[in-house]
Amino acid sequence: MTDAHWLFGDQLGPHFLTPGDGGPARDAPVVMIEARSVLRRRRFHRAKAHLVLSAMRHRAAELGDRVRYVRAETYRDGLREAVGAAPVTVHHPTSRAALRLVRSLEQVRVLPARGSLLPQEAFRAWAGERGEARLRQEDFYRWVRRELHLLMDGDAPAGGRFNHDHDNREPPPKGARTLGAPRPYRPREDEIDEEVRADLDRFERDDGIRFVGRDGPRLFPATRREALAALRRFVEHRLGTFGPYEDAVLAADPVMSHSLLSSSLNLGLLDPLEAVTAAEDAWRAGRAPVNSVEGFVRQVAGWREYVWQLYWYFGEDYRRRNALGHRAPLPEWFLELDADAVTARCLATVLAQVRDTGWTHHIPRLMVLGSHALQRGWDPSAVTDWFHRCFVDAYDWVMLPNVTGMSQYADGGLMTTKPYTSGGAYIHRMSDLCGGCAYRPGDRTGERACPFTTGYWTFAHRHRDLLAANHRTSRAVQGLDRLGDLDEVLATDRRWTTQTP
């Protein structure tokens, strides 16, 4: 009798059931387990809980009689109900906790991971040749491009260079409220979504499970068909304008030309190779400029793959790193996504986007939400957990390196070469979020002092020695030394420890 195969809720695409090369048998029965303990463990964004449950139930509906779908309190309970003590296979899970679980079950045989571009062994070999201090994303990205012959012309990068960042850092068009890009693909809800929403209501009412944020109409794909439609829509209609403005922010246009494919990739509905190949094909057919295509390829094959590999390479101790010694708790307004309590327009706008959709693109995540947390000295593990809970595309492997490493610099530079934070001037230059704000990005003292500007100088003062020793941040310390009103800046900034910005 063929062993059953267990699908986790982020292994929902067809490549997780493909036989051969370490996959399950072609006729393997499938087990899926909806464990309520996952929802009890963290207070997730309700839109995220909706998306994951909807995607799992849609996949079960597609598999029909082949799947045994169990709703249980825990994964152990569900597996016992589904197959008893019979043997089961499962592809390598995407979190250390899930991997520990499946390895603790004698009946489970773990198959190789799928859903990434390269096996972990290949990354370890590459990393071992370089040493931990030289695991830079740019070097990794070029290696992946060569290994997969991705966006390459022979031995040379397509378009003449590997990095087109210089062409992809434009501020938003002056005076524009929106980028004017064609709208992204949006799915239509069905009876499965109605059932999920009713169950979430019941969980809150009867089971004591709590959520944060709002669960409006589902905005992201929950099926393979929807994910492919979203990929086609992006490549055909939005990829061309993606590159130049990928770092820009518009209050009335949070989506701009971004792909919105991260949740589909992280649910396993799309394979990353098919996403980057589709983008490359568009460039080779003359349907998209090379800088936009390279920017998208960099996000998927460069950054997403880099984060996946580092999550497993750095090990479990990585989550406890706190190189800057930040210990402050997250305030209630941030935990509750209470955008209405916030005066700073940039922070209020982005927090409202998270509250309403469970999503915002990478620059608001890094340079508004993450930068504010870094300046305030919030506990990096709590910040990482917040991002994990509040974003529809967030998983442990995604957020641990992204937040602990890049955003909060808690690893002391293992992942990035500098802390990522800025004063209000950067936000003003790259967005329209400062217009109409009660604070002025250029003011560092007084009633209208920008919390990001005072926060930037306070952060530089607090970590003066660290920043002075880093060639990428030493100029910040030089600027700090030229401030004649530093004491007043620090006093102004202290108000944000007790007052909502």
N, C-alpha and C positions, 0 to 999 in steps of 0.2 A: 504493500500500500504506500502511495506517495505521501511524503511528509507535507503537512500543511505549511503555509508561508504566512508570516505575520507582517502586516503592513502598519507602520506607524502613521500618524496623521500628517506627517510632512514627507511622506513617500508615496504620493498619490498619482504620479505619472506612469505611463506604460513601461518606461525603462526600469522601473522597480519590480516588474514581473517578467521581464525578458529572460528567457532561459539561456543557458550557456554562459561561459566566462564568469563562473561564480554566482549565477542566478538560480532561482528556484526551478523546479521541474515544470515543463509546459502545462501539465494537467494538475499542478498542485492546488489543492483547495486553499482558500485565502481566509485569514482571520483578521478582523479589525476590532479594536477595543476602544470604546469611549469611556474614559475613566474620570469620574466626577472629582476624584482626589486632586487631579491637576488643577481644576477650577477652585478648589478650596485652598490650595497651597499658596496661590498668589491672587491678588485682586486685579484681574486682567481688565483691559479695555473691553467693553461689551461688544464693540464692533469686531474686535479680534476673535473673541470667543465665538461670535456668530459666524465669522468667515471660516474658522477651522472646522467647526461642527458641520457647517453647510458643505464644505469641501469633502469631508469624510463621508457624509451621508450620500452626497451625489456620487462619489466613487463606488460606494456600496451598491447603489441603485444600478450603476453601469455594469458591475460584476454579476449582479443577479444571483442565481442559485449557486454560483461558485464561492460566494463569500458567506462566512458566519460572522454577523455583526452583533457584538455584545455590548450592552450598556451596563457597567458595573461600577462599584466604588473605587477599585484599584485595578491596575493592570494584572496583578497576580490573580485577583478574583476573576477577572474577565477571561484570562487564559485558561484557568481551571474550568470555568463554565463552557468554554468553547471546545477544548480538546482533551480535558482531563490531564492525564500524565503522558499523552502521546507526544512524540517528537515533533518539533517545529523548527523551521528556519526563519531567519530575519536578516535583512541587510543591516550592516553596521549602522547603529542609530546616530543621530546628529548631536547628541549631548552626552556629556560624561555620566550624568546621573542615569540616563536611559541605558548606556552601555554597561554600567555597573549592574543594573537590574537584569538585563538579559544574560549577562555572564554569570549571574548568581543562580540562574534557573538551569538545572541539569538537563532538562528536556530541550533546551534551545541551542541551536547551532547558528553561530554568527557568520554570515556571508560577507564578502568584501563590500565596502561602501560604494554607493552610487550617488550621482547628483553633483559630482565635482568634475573638474577638467582633468586632474591628474591624481594618481594614487598617492597616499601619504608617504609611501616608501620613496617615491621619486623626489618629493620635497625634502625629506630627511637627508637624502644623499646630496642634494643641492646645498642645503643649509650646512651640512657637515663640512663641506669644502670651504665654506665662507667664514664660519664662526658666528656666534650669536650677535656680536656687535655690528655685523655687516648684513643683516637680513633686511635690507631696504626694499621698499615696494617697487621703486623704479627698476632696480636690478632684477627683481623677481619677475616683473611684468615683461621685461625684454626676454628673459629666459623662457617664459611661457609662450610668448609669441613665436620664438624660434622653435621650441619643442613641438608645438602644434602646427607650425607653418601657418600662423594666423595673421592675416593682413600683411603678408610678406610678398615681395617680388624677388624670387630667388633667395639670396642671402641678405637682401636689403629690405628695410621696412617700406611698405606701400606709402606713396606720397613723399618719400625722401627722408623721413625722420620718424623715430618711434613716438615722440612726444609732441603733440600739437597744443599743449596747454596755453601757449602764447596767444593762440587764436580763439581760445575757449574761456576767456576771463572778462568778457564784455559786461559792463553794467547794463541795466535794463534800458531800453530806448527812452530817451528823454521825453518826459511828458506823457508816456503811454501808461494806461491803466492795466492793459493786458498785452501779452506778446502777440496776440492775434493768430496763434497756431490753431489748426483744426482740433476739434475736441477729441479727447481720448476715448477709447472704447469704454463703455460702461455696460455691465450685464443687467439683465432683467431678473427680478426675483421670481421664484415659483413656489409651489406648494411645500417643497422641502424647506425653503427659507421661512415660510409661515410656521412650519412645525418647529423649527429651531427657535424662532423668536418666542413662541409660546412656551417652549421648554425653558428658555432663559428666564422668562417671567416666573415660571414655577420654581426654578432653582432659587431665585431671590426671595420668593414669597414663602416657600416651604422648607428649603434646605439650608438656609443661612448663608448661601453663596452670594458674595457681593462683587459688583463690578464698578468700574469707573468709566466716565465718558458716555457718549451717546451712540445709540445703535440705530442710525437712520437707514435708508435703503442701502443694500449691499453695493459697495463701489468697486470691488475687486473680484477677479475671476475665482470661481469655486469649482470649475470643471476644466478638463483638458481642452474641450472645444472652445470655451470662453477664453482660456489663456492663449490659444493659438490665434483667435480673433484679435485679442489685445496686441499680440506681437505683430501681426500683419498691419493693424491700424497704425501702430507706432512707426514701423519701418516704412510704410508707404506714404504716410501723411505727416509725420511729426519728427522723424529722425533728422531731416535736413536742417531744421532750425534748432536742434538740440544743443549742438556743440558750443556756439558762441555765447549762449546765455545760460549755460548749465550752472554757473555760480551766482546768477542774479536772482533777485527776489522781488516779487510784486504782491502787494497786499491783496488785491482783488483777483489775482491769478496764481494761486498756489501751485498749480500743476504745470503751467508754462508748457515746455516741450518735453518734459520728463516722461520716461517710458511707462511708469507705474507697473513695471513687471517684477519688482523685487518680491512681492508676496507670492506671485505665481512660481517664481524660481525657488523660493524657500519652502513652499508647500510641495515641491517636487512635480508640479504640473508641467513645467517646462524644464528641459535640460539646458544647462548654460551653453553648451556647444551649439545647439540649434539657434539660440538667440544671437550669439556673436556671428555665426555663419550667415544668418539672414541679413545682418547689418553689412557684413563684408560683401555679400552678393549685391546689395543695393548700390554700394560704391562702385563695384566693378561693372555694373550695368549703367552707371552714370546717373543714378536716381538720388544720390546723396553725396555731399562733399566729404572729403577725406577727414577733415578736422572733426566733424560731427560723428562720423563712424568710429574714428579712433577714440573719441571721448567716451562713446558707449562701450566699445570693446575694453577700454581701460577700466570702466566701472565693473564690468562682469569678469573678464579674464584677468585683469590686474588686481582690482581691489577686493571683489567678492571672493575670488579664489585665494588670494593672499590671506584674508581674514579666516577662512575655513582652515587653511593649512596651519596658521599660527595658533589657532585655538587648540589643536591637538599637539602641536610641537612644544608649546610653552608649558603645558601640564597644569595640573589642578592648583598648584600653589600660585599661579598667575592671578587668580581672582582675589587673593588676599594682599596683593601688592598695594602699597600706599606711599610711594616715594616722597610725596609732598607733605605727608602727615596731616592730610585734611580729615577732619572728624565731625564737622558741623552737620546736624540733622537737616533733612529736607523740610521746608516749611509746609504748613497745611495747605496754603493756596496752590502750591506746586503739586502736592500729592493729589489734590482734588481736581486738578485741571481747572481751577477757578480763574479763568481769564478775565472775568468781569471785575475781579478784585485788583487787577494790575493796571497801573497808570501808564507805564512805558509802552508805547504803541507797538514796538517791535515784539516785545515779549508777550503782550496781550494778544496780538494777532496770531503769532505762531502757536501759543498755548491753546487758543480757540480752535485752530486747525486740528491740533491733536485731539482736543476734546470732541470735536464734531466728526472726525473721520478716522482717527488713529493713524494719521499719516501726515508727513510734511517732508519736503525733499532734503538733501544732505546738507545744504548750507544753513538753513534754519536749525537743523539738528545740531550741527557743529558750532556755528558761530553765533547763535542766539541762545538756545537752550543749554548746550554743553558749555559754552563760554561763560554764561552767567553762573552755572554751577561751579565751574573752576574758579572764577573770581571770588565767589562767596565761600570757598573752602569746604564745600559739602563732601560728605563721606563718599568716596568713589564707588564703593560696593552698593550703597543705597541708590546712587545715581544710575548705575548699571541696571539694577533691579527695576527702577522706574521706567527706563527705556524698554526693557524686556517686556514689562507688563502693558505698556501704553501704545505700542506700535504694532500694526497688523502684520508687519513683515519681520518682527523681532523674534529671535530664538537665542538660546544661550550661546551657541557658537558665533552668532552674528554680533551680539552686543558685548560680549566679554572683551574681545580685542578692540572693537570700535569705540567703546566708551571708556573702559579701564585704561586702554592703551592710548588711542589717538586723542579722544576728547578730554579725558581727565589727566593724562600724562602720569598716571599712577604707577606705571612700570619704569619710570625714570629714563625713558628714551630707548627701550628695547625695540619699540615699533616705529616711532617717529623721531625726527631729529630736533623737535622743539615742541613746547606747549602751544596749543592753538587757542589764542584768545586775542581780543582786540578792543580798542576803544570804540566810541560811537562813530568815529570818522569812517571806519571800514563799512559799517552797516549803512551809513548815509550814502557812501559811494556806490555800493552794490545793490541798493534797494530803494524803494520809495517809503519805507517804514518809518522814517523820521519825520515825514511831512505831517503836520497837524499834531505832533506829539507835545505833551506838556513839558518835556525836557529838550534841551538843545545838545546835539552831539558834540559841539565844540566846547561846552561849558563843563569845567571840572570842579567848580565850587559854586555855592549859592543855591537858591531855591530851584533853579532850572537845570542844575547839574545833571548830566546824563549818568545813570547808574552804571552803564558799560564803560564810560570814560573814567569815572572815579574808580570803578572796579579794576580797570586795567592798570592804573598807576598803583593802586593798593596791592594788587597781585605782584607787580614788578618790585615793589618795596619789600613785600613779605618774602620773596624768593630772590632777592638781589644777588646773592652769591652764586646760586645755580644759573641764573640768566647771564650773569657777567662771564661765566666760564664757557658759555656756548656761543660760538661765532654767529649763529643765526639769531640770537636774541640779545647779544651784548649791546646793540644800539638802544634797546629799550632802557637799559640801565644808564647809558650815557644821557638819554633824554630825561630820565628820572633825576639825575644829578643837576640838570639845568632848571628844574622846577624851583621857583622861588617861593611857592606857596604849598609845598608838600604837606606841611602840618595841617593846613586848612583842607587840603584834598582828603587826607586821611580822616579828618574829623567829619567831613561831608559824607564820606563813604560809610562811616560807622552807622549812620542812620538806617542803612539798608539791612542791618542785622536785626532790627526790631520793626522796621516799617516795610510794607509791601512796596516794591519799586513801581 
